[in-house]
């Protein structure tokens, strides 16, 4: 399974924490949303645009299957399983209650079809079959789910099963779900197309559960995922992502909406659509620097190069209230002096984005090109210059 080194984990969490919400005085007022908790994230800018009770414990229902999918996709990527591989269906999987793919122990089902059954049909039987294949047992798979949640920084999440049926202690938060959803899309872009499939039925099975419950896939052509969930305790829940064309953003602009505890299937879809439309119209996305473009090139001491290029491997984009892009100012905060060596992707300082007099975001800056340490004479000369300075 995917493991994150302590250093990389710290960097990921620092980056996530460093992007802040717009100051309350400047942020557009979000619409009323009929849900227990909700969240709207600009994925492209990595900024939260609106939120309510995002750290309150909730039952995730079938949103649990996002973590199950994460582990399945990871197993595919590491070639522990393959899409064409067929899996046996256990009695336990066959007897799973709730939404089903309608598979049984007489079948050998390809992984590709089981993934469609888990995602499009939200099949608890398909999810259990995949969990048993990847984890060896469902119980070990649940252990892997909780280990992965910890590695991703999902501090408010505890999994008790792979499918999302109500069980004591099986909880998460809107914030944690946003972490999981964004990492799922970022880590496994080759597999997220499954979430855009509108209809699926395994050959020879009933057609009573063949339509994706994400109603926005049928209403909004820019929506391409992700997952719905419902139990009596959780209410109607939905994680929706959309990507729309936007000026100066070649890859478009992606938003992610999370609505938890709505009163009906239609309400969760309507409220999700409301959040997405508001986010796209109330905020502008502004690209400050291209991918791998230096945001700063400060002087370096004791290095083979006189300067170091600081930026991001992806474009630096910020979201600001519509019409306010001309008021953006940036400041680079970094240690001084900078003394070589510097490794590629080493975190060095940050780019502070200010709108008017209020901070909008703080983006960690990374070393774009390594800077080796100078020879002994160069280091000695710079040591003298630093002492004089």
C-alpha positions in Angstrom: 0.0 0.0 0.0 1.0 3.6 -0.5 3.3 4.9 2.3 4.5 8.5 2.8 7.8 9.2 4.4 7.8 11.3 7.5 9.5 14.2 5.5 7.1 14.1 2.6 4.1 13.7 4.9 5.2 16.8 6.9 5.6 18.7 3.6 2.1 17.6 2.4 0.4 18.6 5.6 2.3 21.9 5.8 1.3 22.7 2.2 -2.4 21.8 3.0 -2.3 23.9 6.2 -0.6 26.9 4.6 -3.4 27.6 2.1 -6.0 29.6 4.1 -9.5 30.8 3.6 -10.1 34.3 2.4 -10.4 36.8 5.2 -14.0 37.0 6.4 -14.2 40.7 5.6 -13.5 40.1 1.9 -15.0 36.7 1.2 -18.3 36.6 -0.7 -21.2 35.3 1.5 -22.0 31.7 0.5 -25.5 30.6 -0.2 -27.7 28.9 2.3 -27.1 25.2 2.1 -29.6 22.7 3.5 -27.1 20.2 5.0 -25.6 19.3 8.3 -22.2 20.3 7.1 -20.7 21.3 3.8 -17.4 22.4 2.2 -16.4 24.0 -1.1 -12.8 23.7 -2.2 -11.1 25.2 -5.2 -8.9 22.2 -6.0 -6.9 24.2 -8.6 -5.9 26.9 -6.1 -6.1 24.5 -3.1 -8.2 27.1 -1.2 -11.4 26.5 0.8 -14.1 28.9 -0.4 -16.9 28.0 2.0 -17.5 25.7 4.9 -19.8 24.7 7.7 -19.0 22.3 10.6 -16.2 20.6 8.6 -14.6 19.0 11.6 -17.8 17.6 13.1 -17.9 13.8 13.2 -20.3 12.3 10.6 -21.2 8.9 9.2 -19.7 8.6 5.8 -22.1 6.0 4.4 -21.0 4.9 0.9 -18.5 7.8 0.8 -16.4 5.2 2.6 -15.9 3.6 -0.8 -13.6 6.4 -1.8 -11.0 5.0 0.6 -11.7 1.5 -0.6 -11.1 2.7 -4.1 -7.9 4.5 -3.1 -6.5 1.2 -1.9 -7.7 -0.7 -4.9 -6.2 1.9 -7.3 -3.0 1.7 -5.3 -2.9 -2.0 -5.7 -3.4 -1.6 -9.5 -0.7 1.0 -9.7 1.8 -1.3 -7.9 0.7 -4.2 -10.0 -0.5 -6.3 -7.1 -3.7 -6.8 -9.1 -4.7 -6.1 -12.7 -7.9 -4.8 -14.3 -8.3 -8.0 -16.4 -7.7 -10.4 -13.4 -10.8 -12.3 -12.4 -11.7 -12.6 -8.7 -13.8 -15.2 -6.9 -16.9 -14.0 -5.0 -17.1 -15.1 -1.4 -20.3 -16.0 0.4 -19.6 -13.0 2.6 -19.5 -10.7 -0.4 -22.6 -12.3 -2.0 -24.6 -11.8 1.2 -23.7 -8.2 1.8 -26.8 -6.1 2.5 -27.6 -2.7 0.9 -27.0 -1.7 -2.7 -25.6 -4.5 -4.8 -24.0 -5.5 -8.1 -25.8 -8.8 -7.9 -22.8 -11.1 -8.1 -22.6 -14.6 -6.5 -20.1 -17.3 -5.6 -20.6 -19.1 -8.9 -19.0 -16.1 -10.7 -15.4 -15.1 -11.5 -15.6 -11.4 -12.0 -12.9 -9.1 -13.6 -11.4 -6.4 -11.4 -12.5 -3.8 -13.9 -16.1 -4.8 -13.6 -15.9 -5.0 -9.8 -14.6 -1.4 -9.7 -17.5 -0.3 -11.9 -19.9 -2.2 -9.6 -18.4 -0.5 -6.5 -18.4 3.0 -8.0 -21.3 3.3 -10.4 -23.7 0.9 -8.6 -22.2 1.5 -5.1 -22.3 -2.2 -4.7 -21.5 -3.4 -1.3 -20.9 -6.9 -2.7 -18.4 -5.6 -5.2 -16.7 -3.6 -2.5 -16.3 -6.6 -0.3 -14.9 -8.8 -3.1 -12.3 -6.1 -3.9 -11.4 -5.6 -0.2 -10.9 -9.4 0.3 -8.7 -9.5 -2.8 -6.5 -6.5 -1.9 -6.4 -7.1 1.8 -6.4 -10.9 2.0 -9.3 -10.5 4.4 -11.8 -7.8 5.0 -10.4 -7.2 8.4 -6.9 -6.6 7.1 -8.3 -4.4 4.4 -9.9 -2.2 7.1 -6.6 -2.0 8.9 -5.1 -0.8 5.7 -7.9 1.8 5.3 -7.1 3.3 8.7 -3.4 3.3 8.1 -3.9 5.1 4.8 -6.2 7.6 6.5 -3.5 8.4 9.0 -0.9 8.7 6.3 -3.0 11.2 4.4 -3.6 13.3 7.5 -7.3 12.4 8.0 -7.3 13.0 11.8 -11.0 12.7 12.3 -11.6 9.4 10.5 -12.0 5.9 11.7 -13.1 3.0 9.5 -14.9 -0.1 10.7 -15.9 -1.6 7.3 -15.0 -1.1 3.6 -18.6 -0.4 2.3 -20.0 2.3 4.7 -22.9 0.5 6.5 -23.7 2.0 9.9 -21.4 0.7 12.6 -20.3 2.3 15.9 -17.1 4.3 15.5 -17.3 4.4 11.7 -16.9 8.2 11.3 -15.2 10.9 9.3 -15.4 14.7 8.7 -16.0 16.9 5.8 -12.4 18.2 6.0 -11.1 14.6 5.9 -13.3 13.7 3.0 -11.9 16.7 1.1 -8.3 15.5 1.8 -9.2 12.0 0.6 -11.1 13.2 -2.6 -8.3 15.5 -3.7 -5.6 12.9 -3.1 -7.6 10.3 -4.9 -7.8 12.5 -8.0 -4.1 13.6 -7.7 -2.6 10.2 -7.0 -4.6 8.1 -9.5 -5.6 10.3 -12.5 -5.6 7.2 -14.7 -8.5 5.6 -12.8 -10.8 8.5 -11.8 -12.7 8.2 -15.1 -14.7 5.5 -13.4 -16.6 8.2 -11.5 -18.0 9.7 -14.6 -19.7 6.5 -15.8 -23.5 7.1 -15.8 -24.7 3.6 -16.2 -23.3 0.1 -15.6 -24.6 -3.4 -15.2 -22.6 -6.6 -15.2 -23.9 -9.0 -17.9 -26.5 -11.4 -16.7 -27.4 -9.5 -13.6 -30.7 -7.6 -12.9 -30.9 -4.0 -14.2 -32.6 -2.7 -11.0 -29.4 -0.9 -9.9 -27.6 0.3 -13.0 -27.7 4.1 -12.8 -25.1 6.3 -11.0 -26.8 8.1 -8.1 -24.8 11.2 -8.8 -27.6 13.2 -10.4 -25.3 16.0 -11.4 -23.6 13.7 -13.9 -26.9 13.9 -15.9 -27.5 17.7 -15.3 -24.1 19.4 -15.5 -21.7 18.4 -18.3 -18.8 19.8 -16.3 -19.3 17.3 -13.5 -17.2 14.2 -13.7 -17.4 12.6 -10.2 -17.2 11.6 -7.4 -19.5 9.7 -5.0 -22.8 9.7 -3.2 -23.8 8.0 0.1 -26.9 7.4 2.2 -27.9 5.7 5.3 -30.7 6.6 7.8 -28.0 7.9 10.2 -25.9 9.7 7.7 -28.7 11.3 5.6 -28.0 12.0 2.0 -24.4 12.8 1.3 -22.5 13.8 -1.9 -19.0 14.6 -3.0 -19.1 16.3 -6.4 -16.3 17.6 -8.5 -16.5 19.7 -11.7 -13.9 21.2 -14.1 -14.8 24.2 -16.2 -12.8 26.2 -18.7 -11.3 29.4 -17.3 -9.2 32.1 -18.9 -5.4 31.5 -18.7 -5.8 28.1 -17.1 -5.0 25.5 -19.8 -6.2 22.6 -17.8 -9.4 24.3 -16.6 -10.5 25.1 -13.1 -11.6 22.3 -10.7 -13.9 22.7 -7.7 -15.0 20.1 -5.2 -18.2 20.3 -3.3 -19.0 18.2 -0.2 -22.6 18.1 1.1 -23.4 15.9 4.1 -26.7 15.1 5.9 -29.1 16.5 3.3 -32.8 15.4 3.5 -33.2 13.7 0.1 -31.4 12.6 -3.0 -32.6 15.6 -4.9 -31.8 18.1 -2.2 -28.2 16.9 -2.0 -27.8 17.3 -5.7 -29.5 20.8 -5.7 -27.3 22.0 -2.9 -24.2 20.7 -4.5 -25.0 22.4 -7.8 -25.7 25.6 -5.9 -22.3 25.5 -4.2 -20.5 24.8 -7.5 -22.2 27.5 -9.4 -21.6 30.0 -6.6 -17.9 29.1 -6.4 -17.4 29.6 -10.1 -19.2 32.9 -10.3 -18.3 34.5 -6.9 -14.5 33.8 -7.3 -11.9 34.3 -10.0 -8.9 32.0 -10.3 -5.7 34.0 -10.9 -2.6 32.2 -12.2 0.4 33.9 -10.6 3.2 31.7 -12.0 3.3 28.8 -14.4 4.5 25.3 -13.4 8.2 25.3 -12.7 8.4 29.1 -13.2 10.5 30.8 -10.5 8.5 32.9 -8.2 11.8 34.1 -6.7 15.5 33.7 -7.5 17.4 34.8 -4.4 21.2 34.8 -3.9 22.9 31.7 -2.5 26.1 31.5 -0.5 28.7 28.7 -0.7 27.1 27.2 -3.8 28.2 26.3 -7.3 25.4 28.6 -8.5 25.0 32.2 -7.3 21.2 31.9 -7.1 18.5 29.3 -6.4 15.2 29.1 -8.3 12.1 28.9 -6.0 8.7 27.9 -7.3 6.2 25.0 -7.6 6.1 22.0 -10.0 2.5 23.0 -10.7 1.1 26.4 -11.6 0.6 28.7 -8.6 -3.1 29.8 -8.7 -5.2 31.7 -6.2 -8.9 32.3 -5.8 -10.0 35.8 -5.1 -13.5 37.5 -5.1 -14.6 38.2 -8.6 -13.2 41.4 -10.0 -10.5 41.9 -7.4 -7.5 40.3 -9.2 -5.9 43.7 -9.8 -5.5 44.2 -6.0 -3.3 41.1 -5.5 0.1 41.6 -4.1 2.8 39.0 -3.4 5.6 38.8 -0.9 8.3 36.1 -0.7 9.2 35.0 2.9 12.5 33.1 3.2 15.5 32.5 5.4 18.4 34.8 5.0 21.2 34.0 4.2 20.6 31.0 2.0 23.6 28.6 2.3 24.1 25.8 -0.2 23.5 22.9 -0.8 19.9 22.8 -1.9 18.1 19.7 -3.2 15.4 19.7 -5.8 11.9 20.0 -4.3 13.4 21.1 -1.0 11.0 23.5 0.8 12.6 27.0 1.1 10.3 29.8 2.3 6.9 30.7 0.9 4.9 33.0 -1.3 2.5 35.2 0.6 -0.5 36.4 -1.4 -2.2 39.5 -0.1 -5.5 41.1 -1.3 -5.7 44.7 -0.1 -4.3 44.4 3.4 -5.6 40.9 4.1 -3.7 37.6 3.5 -5.3 35.3 1.0 -2.9 32.4 0.8 0.6 31.3 1.7 2.1 28.9 -0.8 5.2 26.9 0.2 8.1 27.4 -2.4 10.3 24.5 -3.5 13.7 24.4 -5.1 13.2 23.9 -8.8 16.8 23.1 -9.7 19.4 21.7 -7.2 22.3 23.8 -6.1 25.5 21.9 -5.2 27.9 23.1 -2.6 30.9 25.0 -3.9 34.5 23.8 -3.6 36.6 24.5 -0.5 37.9 27.8 -1.9 34.5 29.1 -2.9 33.1 28.2 0.5 35.9 29.8 2.3 35.6 33.0 0.3 31.8 33.2 0.9 32.4 32.5 4.6 34.6 35.6 4.7 32.0 37.7 2.8 29.2 36.5 5.1 31.3 37.5 8.2 31.9 40.9 6.8 28.2 41.2 5.9 
